[in-house]
Amino acid sequence: MLRRSTRRRAALALAVVGVSGLGIASAAQLTVSSRTLQAGSATVGECQPATQAVAVSFTSAFASGAYNASGVTLANVAAACGGQTYRIQVATTAGLAIDLNGAAAGTDLTGTLPAGGGSVAVTMPSTAVSTIGSVAVVFAG
């Protein structure tokens, strides 16, 4: 009797491992693609070549004992991206989104890239530079 119980447990464990493996194998076969979407430093769209990184810089000034950023500039934007919509999200050093527009609809800055690419300067609410940890940029056309 003990032997059958051990066999059943072994069979059940094998079934659970097998089903888990199928889920992982199925997820590994999923592909995600887009025609004109880019985010971060990985190129997933068509307008910005992987060899032409978008440069992000902040306009900052020293006030009340600390540096504060009041604007963000995207430079080296490819001409092929001109006219597309951009979205900029600034996150804290803990990875939390910083509210940049004060609207309930979102915390990012949006606008349209210049027709020929190049650079775009965007005003943002004064934000302590010491709290800025990362920037995410998306182009969509």
N, CA, C and O atoms as a GROMACS GRO file, in nm:
protein
  564
    1MET      N    1   0.081  -0.118   0.000
    1MET     CA    2   0.000   0.000   0.000
    1MET      C    3   0.086   0.126   0.000
    1MET      O    4   0.056   0.222  -0.071
    2LEU      N    5   0.192   0.126   0.079
    2LEU     CA    6   0.283   0.240   0.086
    2LEU      C    7   0.348   0.265  -0.049
    2LEU      O    8   0.373   0.379  -0.087
    3ARG      N    9   0.376   0.159  -0.119
    3ARG     CA   10   0.443   0.171  -0.248
    3ARG      C   11   0.353   0.240  -0.351
    3ARG      O   12   0.401   0.320  -0.431
    4ARG      N   13   0.221   0.208  -0.351
    4ARG     CA   14   0.128   0.272  -0.444
    4ARG      C   15   0.112   0.421  -0.413
    4ARG      O   16   0.103   0.503  -0.504
    5SER      N   17   0.110   0.455  -0.287
    5SER     CA   18   0.100   0.595  -0.246
    5SER      C   19   0.221   0.675  -0.294
    5SER      O   20   0.206   0.788  -0.339
    6THR      N   21   0.339   0.617  -0.284
    6THR     CA   22   0.461   0.682  -0.330
    6THR      C   23   0.457   0.701  -0.480
    6THR      O   24   0.497   0.805  -0.532
    7ARG      N   25   0.409   0.599  -0.551
    7ARG     CA   26   0.399   0.609  -0.698
    7ARG      C   27   0.301   0.719  -0.738
    7ARG      O   28   0.328   0.795  -0.831
    8ARG      N   29   0.188   0.728  -0.668
    8ARG     CA   30   0.089   0.831  -0.701
    8ARG      C   31   0.148   0.971  -0.679
    8ARG      O   32   0.128   1.060  -0.762
    9ARG      N   33   0.218   0.989  -0.571
    9ARG     CA   34   0.281   1.119  -0.543
    9ARG      C   35   0.384   1.154  -0.650
    9ARG      O   36   0.394   1.268  -0.694
   10ALA      N   37   0.462   1.054  -0.689
   10ALA     CA   38   0.563   1.077  -0.792
   10ALA      C   39   0.496   1.112  -0.925
   10ALA      O   40   0.543   1.201  -0.996
   11ALA      N   41   0.387   1.043  -0.958
   11ALA     CA   42   0.316   1.071  -1.083
   11ALA      C   43   0.255   1.211  -1.079
   11ALA      O   44   0.260   1.283  -1.179
   12LEU      N   45   0.198   1.249  -0.965
   12LEU     CA   46   0.140   1.382  -0.951
   12LEU      C   47   0.248   1.491  -0.963
   12LEU      O   48   0.227   1.592  -1.030
   13ALA      N   49   0.361   1.471  -0.899
   13ALA     CA   50   0.471   1.567  -0.908
   13ALA      C   51   0.520   1.580  -1.051
   13ALA      O   52   0.548   1.691  -1.097
   14LEU      N   53   0.532   1.468  -1.122
   14LEU     CA   54   0.575   1.470  -1.262
   14LEU      C   55   0.475   1.546  -1.348
   14LEU      O   56   0.514   1.620  -1.438
   15ALA      N   57   0.345   1.527  -1.322
   15ALA     CA   58   0.242   1.598  -1.399
   15ALA      C   59   0.250   1.748  -1.376
   15ALA      O   60   0.238   1.826  -1.471
   16VAL      N   61   0.270   1.790  -1.251
   16VAL     CA   62   0.281   1.932  -1.220
   16VAL      C   63   0.402   1.993  -1.290
   16VAL      O   64   0.392   2.102  -1.348
   17VAL      N   65   0.515   1.926  -1.285
   17VAL     CA   66   0.636   1.975  -1.352
   17VAL      C   67   0.614   1.983  -1.502
   17VAL      O   68   0.658   2.079  -1.566
   18GLY      N   69   0.547   1.884  -1.560
   18GLY     CA   70   0.521   1.883  -1.704
   18GLY      C   71   0.433   1.998  -1.747
   18GLY      O   72   0.463   2.064  -1.847
   19VAL      N   73   0.325   2.025  -1.673
   19VAL     CA   74   0.235   2.135  -1.706
   19VAL      C   75   0.307   2.269  -1.691
   19VAL      O   76   0.290   2.358  -1.774
   20SER      N   77   0.388   2.284  -1.587
   20SER     CA   78   0.465   2.407  -1.569
   20SER      C   79   0.561   2.428  -1.685
   20SER      O   80   0.575   2.540  -1.734
   21GLY      N   81   0.625   2.324  -1.729
   21GLY     CA   82   0.717   2.333  -1.841
   21GLY      C   83   0.648   2.374  -1.969
   21GLY      O   84   0.705   2.449  -2.049
   22LEU      N   85   0.525   2.326  -1.991
   22LEU     CA   86   0.450   2.365  -2.110
   22LEU      C   87   0.418   2.514  -2.108
   22LEU      O   88   0.426   2.581  -2.211
   23GLY      N   89   0.383   2.568  -1.991
   23GLY     CA   90   0.355   2.711  -1.980
   23GLY      C   91   0.476   2.794  -2.013
   23GLY      O   92   0.465   2.895  -2.083
   24ILE      N   93   0.592   2.755  -1.964
   24ILE     CA   94   0.716   2.828  -1.992
   24ILE      C   95   0.752   2.817  -2.138
   24ILE      O   96   0.792   2.916  -2.200
   25ALA      N   97   0.738   2.699  -2.196
   25ALA     CA   98   0.771   2.680  -2.337
   25ALA      C   99   0.678   2.762  -2.426
   25ALA      O  100   0.723   2.818  -2.526
   26SER      N  101   0.550   2.770  -2.391
   26SER     CA  102   0.456   2.850  -2.470
   26SER      C  103   0.491   2.997  -2.463
   26SER      O  104   0.488   3.066  -2.565
   27ALA      N  105   0.525   3.047  -2.344
   27ALA     CA  106   0.560   3.188  -2.330
   27ALA      C  107   0.688   3.221  -2.405
   27ALA      O  108   0.703   3.332  -2.455
   28ALA      N  109   0.780   3.127  -2.414
   28ALA     CA  110   0.906   3.152  -2.484
   28ALA      C  111   0.884   3.168  -2.634
   28ALA      O  112   0.970   3.223  -2.702
   29GLN      N  113   0.771   3.121  -2.685
   29GLN     CA  114   0.745   3.130  -2.828
   29GLN      C  115   0.671   3.257  -2.867
   29GLN      O  116   0.654   3.284  -2.986
   30LEU      N  117   0.626   3.335  -2.770
   30LEU     CA  118   0.556   3.459  -2.800
   30LEU      C  119   0.652   3.562  -2.856
   30LEU      O  120   0.766   3.574  -2.809
   31THR      N  121   0.607   3.636  -2.955
   31THR     CA  122   0.688   3.744  -3.010
   31THR      C  123   0.609   3.873  -3.001
   31THR      O  124   0.488   3.874  -3.019
   32VAL      N  125   0.678   3.981  -2.976
   32VAL     CA  126   0.616   4.112  -2.970
   32VAL      C  127   0.685   4.199  -3.073
   32VAL      O  128   0.808   4.206  -3.078
   33SER      N  129   0.607   4.263  -3.156
   33SER     CA  130   0.667   4.350  -3.256
   33SER      C  131   0.578   4.473  -3.276
   33SER      O  132   0.459   4.471  -3.245
   34SER      N  133   0.639   4.577  -3.326
   34SER     CA  134   0.567   4.700  -3.353
   34SER      C  135   0.636   4.771  -3.468
   34SER      O  136   0.755   4.751  -3.492
   35ARG      N  137   0.562   4.852  -3.536
   35ARG     CA  138   0.620   4.921  -3.650
   35ARG      C  139   0.695   5.046  -3.609
   35ARG      O  140   0.802   5.074  -3.664
   36THR      N  141   0.642   5.124  -3.514
   36THR     CA  142   0.705   5.252  -3.484
   36THR      C  143   0.711   5.284  -3.335
   36THR      O  144   0.691   5.399  -3.297
   37LEU      N  145   0.736   5.187  -3.253
   37LEU     CA  146   0.743   5.211  -3.109
   37LEU      C  147   0.885   5.194  -3.060
   37LEU      O  148   0.953   5.098  -3.096
   38GLN      N  149   0.930   5.287  -2.978
   38GLN     CA  150   1.062   5.277  -2.915
   38GLN      C  151   1.049   5.314  -2.770
   38GLN      O  152   0.972   5.403  -2.734
   39ALA      N  153   1.123   5.245  -2.688
   39ALA     CA  154   1.123   5.278  -2.545
   39ALA      C  155   1.260   5.247  -2.488
   39ALA      O  156   1.321   5.146  -2.522
   40GLY      N  157   1.308   5.335  -2.402
   40GLY     CA  158   1.438   5.312  -2.339
   40GLY      C  159   1.550   5.309  -2.440
   40GLY      O  160   1.551   5.386  -2.536
   41SER      N  161   1.646   5.221  -2.416
   41SER     CA  162   1.763   5.217  -2.503
   41SER      C  163   1.757   5.104  -2.605
   41SER      O  164   1.847   5.092  -2.688
   42ALA      N  165   1.654   5.023  -2.600
   42ALA     CA  166   1.641   4.913  -2.696
   42ALA      C  167   1.559   4.960  -2.815
   42ALA      O  168   1.450   5.014  -2.797
   43THR      N  169   1.609   4.939  -2.934
   43THR     CA  170   1.538   4.981  -3.054
   43THR      C  171   1.438   4.874  -3.093
   43THR      O  172   1.474   4.761  -3.122
   44VAL      N  173   1.310   4.912  -3.094
   44VAL     CA  174   1.206   4.819  -3.135
   44VAL      C  175   1.122   4.880  -3.247
   44VAL      O  176   1.023   4.820  -3.290
   45GLY      N  177   1.160   4.995  -3.293
   45GLY     CA  178   1.086   5.062  -3.399
   45GLY      C  179   1.172   5.081  -3.521
   45GLY      O  180   1.284   5.031  -3.529
   46GLU      N  181   1.118   5.153  -3.616
   46GLU     CA  182   1.188   5.171  -3.742
   46GLU      C  183   1.251   5.309  -3.759
   46GLU      O  184   1.338   5.324  -3.844
   47CYS      N  185   1.210   5.408  -3.682
   47CYS     CA  186   1.255   5.543  -3.714
   47CYS      C  187   1.392   5.577  -3.657
   47CYS      O  188   1.467   5.651  -3.721
   48GLN      N  189   1.428   5.528  -3.541
   48GLN     CA  190   1.556   5.563  -3.477
   48GLN      C  191   1.653   5.446  -3.490
   48GLN      O  192   1.631   5.342  -3.428
   49PRO      N  193   1.759   5.460  -3.569
   49PRO     CA  194   1.855   5.350  -3.584
   49PRO      C  195   1.923   5.315  -3.452
   49PRO      O  196   1.945   5.403  -3.368
   50ALA      N  197   1.955   5.190  -3.433
   50ALA     CA  198   2.021   5.144  -3.311
   50ALA      C  199   2.157   5.210  -3.292
   50ALA      O  200   2.205   5.224  -3.180
   51THR      N  201   2.218   5.251  -3.402
   51THR     CA  202   2.351   5.312  -3.395
   51THR      C  203   2.345   5.462  -3.366
   51THR      O  204   2.449   5.527  -3.352
   52GLN      N  205   2.224   5.518  -3.356
   52GLN     CA  206   2.206   5.662  -3.331
   52GLN      C  207   2.126   5.680  -3.202
   52GLN      O  208   2.004   5.693  -3.205
   53ALA      N  209   2.196   5.682  -3.090
   53ALA     CA  210   2.129   5.693  -2.960
   53ALA      C  211   2.070   5.831  -2.939
   53ALA      O  212   2.131   5.932  -2.975
   54VAL      N  213   1.952   5.836  -2.881
   54VAL     CA  214   1.891   5.963  -2.843
   54VAL      C  215   1.958   6.010  -2.714
   54VAL      O  216   1.965   5.935  -2.617
   55ALA      N  217   2.007   6.133  -2.714
   55ALA     CA  218   2.071   6.189  -2.595
   55ALA      C  219   1.966   6.262  -2.512
   55ALA      O  220   1.888   6.341  -2.566
   56VAL      N  221   1.965   6.236  -2.383
   56VAL     CA  222   1.871   6.302  -2.292
   56VAL      C  223   1.952   6.387  -2.194
   56VAL      O  224   2.046   6.339  -2.132
   57SER      N  225   1.913   6.514  -2.181
   57SER     CA  226   1.980   6.602  -2.085
   57SER      C  227   1.876   6.687  -2.014
   57SER      O  228   1.765   6.706  -2.063
   58PHE      N  229   1.913   6.738  -1.898
   58PHE     CA  230   1.823   6.820  -1.819
   58PHE      C  231   1.875   6.963  -1.809
   58PHE      O  232   1.996   6.985  -1.804
   59THR      N  233   1.784   7.059  -1.807
   59THR     CA  234   1.816   7.197  -1.776
   59THR      C  235   1.800   7.209  -1.625
   59THR      O  236   1.694   7.181  -1.570
   60SER      N  237   1.907   7.251  -1.558
   60SER     CA  238   1.899   7.259  -1.412
   60SER      C  239   1.961   7.388  -1.361
   60SER      O  240   2.043   7.451  -1.429
   61ALA      N  241   1.921   7.426  -1.241
   61ALA     CA  242   1.974   7.546  -1.176
   61ALA      C  243   1.980   7.521  -1.026
   61ALA      O  244   1.901   7.444  -0.971
   62PHE      N  245   2.074   7.588  -0.961
   62PHE     CA  246   2.092   7.576  -0.817
   62PHE      C  247   2.003   7.678  -0.747
   62PHE      O  248   2.014   7.798  -0.774
   63ALA      N  249   1.916   7.632  -0.659
   63ALA     CA  250   1.828   7.723  -0.584
   63ALA      C  251   1.794   7.660  -0.450
   63ALA      O  252   1.769   7.540  -0.441
   64SER      N  253   1.793   7.741  -0.347
   64SER     CA  254   1.757   7.696  -0.211
   64SER      C  255   1.839   7.576  -0.166
   64SER      O  256   1.786   7.485  -0.101
   65GLY      N  257   1.967   7.575  -0.198
   65GLY     CA  258   2.056   7.470  -0.150
   65GLY      C  259   2.055   7.340  -0.227
   65GLY      O  260   2.114   7.242  -0.183
   66ALA      N  261   1.989   7.336  -0.343
   66ALA     CA  262   1.984   7.212  -0.421
   66ALA      C  263   1.969   7.244  -0.570
   66ALA      O  264   1.921   7.351  -0.607
   67TYR      N  265   2.009   7.148  -0.653
   67TYR     CA  266   1.988   7.161  -0.797
   67TYR      C  267   1.849   7.108  -0.830
   67TYR      O  268   1.807   7.002  -0.783
   68ASN      N  269   1.778   7.184  -0.914
   68ASN     CA  270   1.646   7.143  -0.960
   68ASN      C  271   1.643   7.144  -1.111
   68ASN      O  272   1.695   7.236  -1.175
   69ALA      N  273   1.582   7.042  -1.169
   69ALA     CA  274   1.565   7.034  -1.314
   69ALA      C  275   1.434   7.103  -1.350
   69ALA      O  276   1.332   7.083  -1.284
   70SER      N  277   1.438   7.184  -1.456
   70SER     CA  278   1.317   7.253  -1.501
   70SER      C  279   1.283   7.221  -1.646
   70SER      O  280   1.184   7.270  -1.700
   71GLY      N  281   1.365   7.138  -1.708
   71GLY     CA  282   1.340   7.100  -1.846
   71GLY      C  283   1.421   6.978  -1.885
   71GLY      O  284   1.522   6.946  -1.822
   72VAL      N  285   1.376   6.912  -1.988
   72VAL     CA  286   1.447   6.796  -2.041
   72VAL      C  287   1.459   6.814  -2.193
   72VAL      O  288   1.365   6.859  -2.258
   73THR      N  289   1.575   6.778  -2.247
   73THR     CA  290   1.600   6.790  -2.391
   73THR      C  291   1.631   6.654  -2.450
   73THR      O  292   1.712   6.579  -2.395
   74LEU      N  293   1.567   6.622  -2.561
   74LEU     CA  294   1.599   6.503  -2.640
   74LEU      C  295   1.678   6.551  -2.760
   74LEU      O  296   1.630   6.637  -2.834
   75ALA      N  297   1.796   6.497  -2.781
   75ALA     CA  298   1.880   6.537  -2.894
   75ALA      C  299   1.920   6.414  -2.975
   75ALA      O  300   1.907   6.301  -2.928
   76ASN      N  301   1.967   6.438  -3.096
   76ASN     CA  302   2.011   6.333  -3.187
   76ASN      C  303   1.895   6.244  -3.233
   76ASN      O  304   1.913   6.125  -3.258
   77VAL      N  305   1.776   6.303  -3.243
   77VAL     CA  306   1.659   6.230  -3.291
   77VAL      C  307   1.669   6.219  -3.443
   77VAL      O  308   1.692   6.319  -3.511
   78ALA      N  309   1.653   6.100  -3.495
   78ALA     CA  310   1.665   6.076  -3.639
   78ALA      C  311   1.556   6.150  -3.716
   78ALA      O  312   1.444   6.168  -3.667
   79ALA      N  313   1.590   6.194  -3.836
   79ALA     CA  314   1.495   6.266  -3.920
   79ALA      C  315   1.371   6.182  -3.949
   79ALA      O  316   1.262   6.236  -3.964
   80ALA      N  317   1.388   6.050  -3.957
   80ALA     CA  318   1.275   5.960  -3.985
   80ALA      C  319   1.171   5.963  -3.873
   80ALA      O  320   1.056   5.924  -3.895
   81CYS      N  321   1.209   6.008  -3.754
   81CYS     CA  322   1.116   6.016  -3.641
   81CYS      C  323   1.039   6.147  -3.638
   81CYS      O  324   0.944   6.162  -3.561
   82GLY      N  325   1.079   6.243  -3.722
   82GLY     CA  326   1.015   6.373  -3.726
   82GLY      C  327   0.865   6.363  -3.743
   82GLY      O  328   0.817   6.283  -3.823
   83GLY      N  329   0.792   6.444  -3.668
   83GLY     CA  330   0.646   6.445  -3.677
   83GLY      C  331   0.578   6.342  -3.590
   83GLY      O  332   0.455   6.344  -3.577
   84GLN      N  333   0.654   6.252  -3.530
   84GLN     CA  334   0.594   6.150  -3.444
   84GLN      C  335   0.571   6.207  -3.304
   84GLN      O  336   0.627   6.310  -3.267
   85THR      N  337   0.490   6.139  -3.228
   85THR     CA  338   0.461   6.178  -3.091
   85THR      C  339   0.568   6.122  -2.999
   85THR      O  340   0.613   6.009  -3.015
   86TYR      N  341   0.610   6.203  -2.902
   86TYR     CA  342   0.704   6.153  -2.800
   86TYR      C  343   0.633   6.150  -2.666
   86TYR      O  344   0.539   6.225  -2.641
   87ARG      N  345   0.679   6.062  -2.579
   87ARG     CA  346   0.636   6.054  -2.440
   87ARG      C  347   0.761   6.042  -2.356
   87ARG      O  348   0.847   5.957  -2.383
   88ILE      N  349   0.773   6.124  -2.254
   88ILE     CA  350   0.888   6.122  -2.165
   88ILE      C  351   0.838   6.096  -2.023
   88ILE      O  352   0.749   6.165  -1.975
   89GLN      N  353   0.896   5.998  -1.958
   89GLN     CA  354   0.865   5.971  -1.818
   89GLN      C  355   0.994   5.973  -1.738
   89GLN      O  356   1.090   5.904  -1.773
   90VAL      N  357   0.997   6.049  -1.633
   90VAL     CA  358   1.112   6.056  -1.543
   90VAL      C  359   1.074   5.979  -1.417
   90VAL      O  360   0.965   5.997  -1.363
   91ALA      N  361   1.165   5.893  -1.371
   91ALA     CA  362   1.138   5.812  -1.252
   91ALA      C  363   1.238   5.847  -1.141
   91ALA      O  364   1.348   5.896  -1.167
   92THR      N  365   1.197   5.820  -1.019
   92THR     CA  366   1.284   5.844  -0.903
   92THR      C  367   1.393   5.738  -0.898
   92THR      O  368   1.393   5.643  -0.977
   93THR      N  369   1.485   5.754  -0.806
   93THR     CA  370   1.590   5.654  -0.788
   93THR      C  371   1.531   5.521  -0.741
   93THR      O  372   1.597   5.418  -0.753
   94ALA      N  373   1.408   5.523  -0.688
   94ALA     CA  374   1.340   5.400  -0.648
   94ALA      C  375   1.256   5.342  -0.761
   94ALA      O  376   1.191   5.238  -0.744
   95GLY      N  377   1.257   5.408  -0.879
   95GLY     CA  378   1.183   5.358  -0.994
   95GLY      C  379   1.038   5.403  -1.001
   95GLY      O  380   0.963   5.353  -1.084
   96LEU      N  381   0.997   5.495  -0.916
   96LEU     CA  382   0.860   5.544  -0.916
   96LEU      C  383   0.846   5.663  -1.010
   96LEU      O  384   0.936   5.747  -1.018
   97ALA      N  385   0.734   5.670  -1.081
   97ALA     CA  386   0.710   5.780  -1.175
   97ALA      C  387   0.699   5.912  -1.101
   97ALA      O  388   0.635   5.922  -0.996
   98ILE      N  389   0.762   6.015  -1.156
   98ILE     CA  390   0.752   6.150  -1.103
   98ILE      C  391   0.641   6.220  -1.182
   98ILE      O  392   0.644   6.220  -1.305
   99ASP      N  393   0.545   6.281  -1.113
   99ASP     CA  394   0.435   6.350  -1.180
   99ASP      C  395   0.490   6.474  -1.249
   99ASP      O  396   0.533   6.569  -1.184
  100LEU      N  397   0.488   6.473  -1.382
  100LEU     CA  398   0.547   6.582  -1.458
  100LEU      C  399   0.447   6.680  -1.516
  100LEU      O  400   0.484   6.790  -1.557
  101ASN      N  401   0.319   6.643  -1.519
  101ASN     CA  402   0.224   6.735  -1.580
  101ASN      C  403   0.111   6.776  -1.488
  101ASN      O  404   0.029   6.860  -1.525
  102GLY      N  405   0.104   6.720  -1.368
  102GLY     CA  406   0.002   6.760  -1.272
  102GLY      C  407  -0.140   6.721  -1.309
  102GLY      O  408  -0.233   6.761  -1.240
  103ALA      N  409  -0.158   6.646  -1.416
  103ALA     CA  410  -0.291   6.606  -1.459
  103ALA      C  411  -0.323   6.465  -1.410
  103ALA      O  412  -0.234   6.382  -1.394
  104ALA      N  413  -0.449   6.441  -1.386
  104ALA     CA  414  -0.490   6.308  -1.340
  104ALA      C  415  -0.472   6.203  -1.449
  104ALA      O  416  -0.464   6.084  -1.419
  105ALA      N  417  -0.464   6.246  -1.574
  105ALA     CA  418  -0.455   6.152  -1.685
  105ALA      C  419  -0.320   6.081  -1.694
  105ALA      O  420  -0.312   5.974  -1.754
  106GLY      N  421  -0.216   6.136  -1.637
  106GLY     CA  422  -0.086   6.071  -1.648
  106GLY      C  423   0.024   6.152  -1.586
  106GLY      O  424   0.003   6.263  -1.538
  107THR      N  425   0.143   6.095  -1.587
  107THR     CA  426   0.256   6.162  -1.524
  107THR      C  427   0.367   6.190  -1.623
  107THR      O  428   0.477   6.229  -1.582
  108ASP      N  429   0.343   6.172  -1.750
  108ASP     CA  430   0.450   6.192  -1.848
  108ASP      C  431   0.429   6.320  -1.928
  108ASP      O  432   0.323   6.382  -1.925
  109LEU      N  433   0.534   6.356  -2.000
  109LEU     CA  434   0.530   6.472  -2.089
  109LEU      C  435   0.510   6.422  -2.230
  109LEU      O  436   0.573   6.324  -2.271
  110THR      N  437   0.424   6.486  -2.306
  110THR     CA  438   0.398   6.443  -2.443
  110THR      C  439   0.406   6.561  -2.537
  110THR      O  440   0.393   6.677  -2.496
  111GLY      N  441   0.429   6.532  -2.663
  111GLY     CA  442   0.434   6.635  -2.766
  111GLY      C  443   0.469   6.572  -2.899
  111GLY      O  444   0.468   6.450  -2.914
  112THR      N  445   0.499   6.656  -2.996
  112THR     CA  446   0.533   6.610  -3.130
  112THR      C  447   0.677   6.647  -3.160
  112THR      O  448   0.720   6.759  -3.133
  113LEU      N  449   0.751   6.553  -3.216
  113LEU     CA  450   0.891   6.576  -3.253
  113LEU      C  451   0.897   6.670  -3.373
  113LEU      O  452   0.806   6.669  -3.456
  114PRO      N  453   1.002   6.752  -3.384
  114PRO     CA  454   1.017   6.841  -3.499
  114PRO      C  455   1.019   6.761  -3.630
  114PRO      O  456   1.064   6.647  -3.633
  115ALA      N  457   0.971   6.822  -3.737
  115ALA     CA  458   0.960   6.754  -3.866
  115ALA      C  459   1.091   6.692  -3.912
  115ALA      O  460   1.088   6.583  -3.969
  116GLY      N  461   1.202   6.756  -3.891
  116GLY     CA  462   1.330   6.702  -3.939
  116GLY      C  463   1.408   6.624  -3.835
  116GLY      O  464   1.525   6.592  -3.857
  117GLY      N  465   1.344   6.591  -3.722
  117GLY     CA  466   1.419   6.524  -3.614
  117GLY      C  467   1.503   6.626  -3.541
  117GLY      O  468   1.458   6.738  -3.518
  118GLY      N  469   1.624   6.589  -3.504
  118GLY     CA  470   1.714   6.682  -3.435
  118GLY      C  471   1.696   6.680  -3.285
  118GLY      O  472   1.727   6.580  -3.220
  119SER      N  473   1.645   6.791  -3.229
  119SER     CA  474   1.628   6.796  -3.084
  119SER      C  475   1.498   6.868  -3.048
  119SER      O  476   1.444   6.945  -3.126
  120VAL      N  477   1.452   6.841  -2.928
  120VAL     CA  478   1.333   6.906  -2.875
  120VAL      C  479   1.356   6.931  -2.727
  120VAL      O  480   1.398   6.841  -2.653
  121ALA      N  481   1.326   7.054  -2.683
  121ALA     CA  482   1.338   7.091  -2.542
  121ALA      C  483   1.197   7.100  -2.483
  121ALA      O  484   1.109   7.163  -2.541
  122VAL      N  485   1.178   7.038  -2.368
  122VAL     CA  486   1.047   7.032  -2.305
  122VAL      C  487   1.057   7.087  -2.163
  122VAL      O  488   1.145   7.048  -2.087
  123THR      N  489   0.967   7.178  -2.129
  123THR     CA  490   0.962   7.232  -1.993
  123THR      C  491   0.894   7.132  -1.901
  123THR      O  492   0.797   7.067  -1.940
  124MET      N  493   0.945   7.121  -1.780
  124MET     CA  494   0.885   7.032  -1.680
  124MET      C  495   0.879   7.105  -1.547
  124MET      O  496   0.954   7.200  -1.526
  125PRO      N  497   0.791   7.063  -1.456
  125PRO     CA  498   0.788   7.125  -1.324
  125PRO      C  499   0.922   7.108  -1.254
  125PRO      O  500   0.990   7.008  -1.274
  126SER      N  501   0.960   7.205  -1.173
  126SER     CA  502   1.087   7.199  -1.102
  126SER      C  503   1.093   7.071  -1.018
  126SER      O  504   1.006   7.045  -0.934
  127THR      N  505   1.197   6.992  -1.043
  127THR     CA  506   1.214   6.862  -0.977
  127THR      C  507   1.356   6.852  -0.924
  127THR      O  508   1.451   6.881  -0.996
  128ALA      N  509   1.371   6.812  -0.800
  128ALA     CA  510   1.504   6.797  -0.741
  128ALA      C  511   1.585   6.695  -0.820
  128ALA      O  512   1.542   6.581  -0.838
  129VAL      N  513   1.701   6.737  -0.868
  129VAL     CA  514   1.786   6.649  -0.948
  129VAL      C  515   1.825   6.524  -0.869
  129VAL      O  516   1.840   6.416  -0.928
  130SER      N  517   1.840   6.536  -0.739
  130SER     CA  518   1.880   6.422  -0.657
  130SER      C  519   1.776   6.310  -0.654
  130SER      O  520   1.808   6.197  -0.618
  131THR      N  521   1.652   6.342  -0.692
  131THR     CA  522   1.547   6.239  -0.693
  131THR      C  523   1.534   6.168  -0.827
  131THR      O  524   1.467   6.066  -0.836
  132ILE      N  525   1.598   6.222  -0.932
  132ILE     CA  526   1.585   6.163  -1.066
  132ILE      C  527   1.678   6.044  -1.078
  132ILE      O  528   1.799   6.055  -1.059
  133GLY      N  529   1.619   5.928  -1.112
  133GLY     CA  530   1.698   5.807  -1.126
  133GLY      C  531   1.706   5.756  -1.268
  133GLY      O  532   1.808   5.701  -1.308
  134SER      N  533   1.599   5.774  -1.347
  134SER     CA  534   1.599   5.724  -1.484
  134SER      C  535   1.497   5.800  -1.568
  134SER      O  536   1.411   5.871  -1.517
  135VAL      N  537   1.511   5.783  -1.699
  135VAL     CA  538   1.422   5.848  -1.795
  135VAL      C  539   1.380   5.744  -1.898
  135VAL      O  540   1.463   5.668  -1.947
  136ALA      N  541   1.251   5.740  -1.929
  136ALA     CA  542   1.200   5.653  -2.035
  136ALA      C  543   1.145   5.742  -2.146
  136ALA      O  544   1.073   5.838  -2.119
  137VAL      N  545   1.180   5.709  -2.270
  137VAL     CA  546   1.136   5.787  -2.385
  137VAL      C  547   1.072   5.693  -2.486
  137VAL      O  548   1.126   5.586  -2.516
  138VAL      N  549   0.956   5.733  -2.538
  138VAL     CA  550   0.886   5.653  -2.638
  138VAL      C  551   0.853   5.743  -2.756
  138VAL      O  552   0.805   5.855  -2.738
  139PHE      N  553   0.878   5.694  -2.878
  139PHE     CA  554   0.835   5.761  -3.000
  139PHE      C  555   0.728   5.673  -3.064
  139PHE      O  556   0.745   5.551  -3.074
  140ALA      N  557   0.618   5.733  -3.106
  140ALA     CA  558   0.512   5.656  -3.173
  140ALA      C  559   0.458   5.738  -3.288
  140ALA      O  560   0.434   5.858  -3.274
  141GLY      N  561   0.438   5.674  -3.400
  141GLY     CA  562   0.391   5.747  -3.517
  141GLY      C  563   0.269   5.690  -3.576
  141GLY      O  564   0.218   5.742  -3.676
   0.00000   0.00000   0.00000
